[in-house]
Amino acid sequence: MSQQPADMATSQNVQSCRLLQIPAEILDRITWHLTTPELCNLRITCKSVEEALYYSFTTEFFTRKQFMISEFSLRALVDISKSRLAGHLRHVHFGLDQLGIHTTPSMGGEKARMFAQRLVEQETLWSLGLVPKYLTEAFSNLPNLETVVVRDFNSNRRSRDGPHAHWLSYGTQTLLKETSVRPTNHGIFGRGSMEYGFVDQMFKGIIHALGTANARPKAIEVMERQGHPLFDSAFHMHPDFEASIIPVLRGLKRLHLTLEANSSAIGDDDLPYQRHSLTKFLRHCDGLEELRINGRHSASLYDTRNSLRNLYDWLTATDSTSETETQKEAKSPSPNGQTSDISLLNAPIKFPRLQNISLGMTSFTVDELVRLIARFADTVQNLELWRIKLVSDDRTLDQSQVLEDRQILFAQVLKKLLNIPNLNLRHIKLGNMQQIWYPVNGHHILEEINFKPTAKTKDEDVDAGVERVTGGTLQYTGTDWRHFVAYEMIPRLYTPRVKYEEASQDEDNEDEEDEDNDDDDDNDDDENMDQDE
């Protein structure tokens, strides 16, 4: 069979262009040094070059892509889902980028007009129900969709365009050119209005769209650094859509959540009926292999009993404790004033396949944390505790005893874990730990917990400056976690001699890059942005 004209032209292009005659891996190394605009210009020089770079280009820019709630961005997502790129897009991220309603463009004229138009479009997307419509259309056309992520920050790992370049939501640069205003993902709404409701609205829209589209992602993740946790309302499933949403939840293997399950003031204990929707949501996630629960990053530094307390009590409940929980619920009103379904709300939950547990930015007593881990000890293999505050429940000590004894509550936790016979870990990680004491007299005391350089290093040497602590993180992966915990992790725990008695709440916002259990950005290297607009 003779060659077709297009084939002949392609063959001639390859022969005449020496760049296309080098091995593909060498071509990738050469083009890696190009900026995104330069790479795009090279791709459009001829069809043969575009084909030669297609695999590396789609892997870098279309395996994982971030969008925002704007007409331009969501339509782009729909267009991608109908193109040859649809099969490559496996991880869809959504930023919380929005135009602020009180923001005004720095320039007037056409830019001010475009700003007003985009602001109207942004509001209309929700008021006319277009967000779920666009998402449903896109999700239904993505055959290899694996992960859906909601995040209120951008990855700073866009190394192709410089050390400080960020991956942005698709459409950000276009919106900036049109209006001279960059959409932001925090502080754009007044407190008490959409600042705390927008992420709930987006999450709910995504879940309902996945159900309507009959999509089956393996993971759903919510990441926050700017104070946008999910409240219980985010997990409400409308009865008309519940039958289509349940298969989505049952197909999940990984679920990462940032929660503030109780919408009341921080520090108040929540009640079972205040996490009704979340409880119902989690009950359908019976195929989970990995569960990460983060508390709210911007909570008070001394918040000892945050609004996740009741959630953790429920997760640790067994058949023997459910009756007690039911009695508690009987004393609490239901949201509509009627008797709630107590047995369903408080019945123990089982995650029979759960292997990975990751907890962050919340507080426990020693026994509460141990009880939670022991509840899933039969299956869990990986345990990570990040920015956990342990709260002493011993209120009989005076201030001098706390300062002199230097007890470390995390050592008590680890020792108790060693005594759980059916706990067989392959990986354990502790990082950025704190503990709080409430002496019978004096102010409460907050202590930072770090790790000494070696198990044999003396506290006195660290205090005197002879040795320095290695940092706040230590982890182990292997077959003998008990030996490592007993002879490396516990002996290396260290709390400084200097105590923090009345620290400022501003300290709670330090080291934001280490948030979300230190690994939320591990897979961001192949993320994306609106480079092809």
Order of alpha helices (4+ residues) and beta strands (2+ residues): alpha-alpha-alpha-alpha-beta-alpha-beta-alpha-alpha-beta-alpha-alpha-beta-alpha-beta-alpha-beta-alpha-alpha-alpha-beta-alpha-beta-alpha-alpha-beta-beta-beta-alpha-beta-alpha-beta
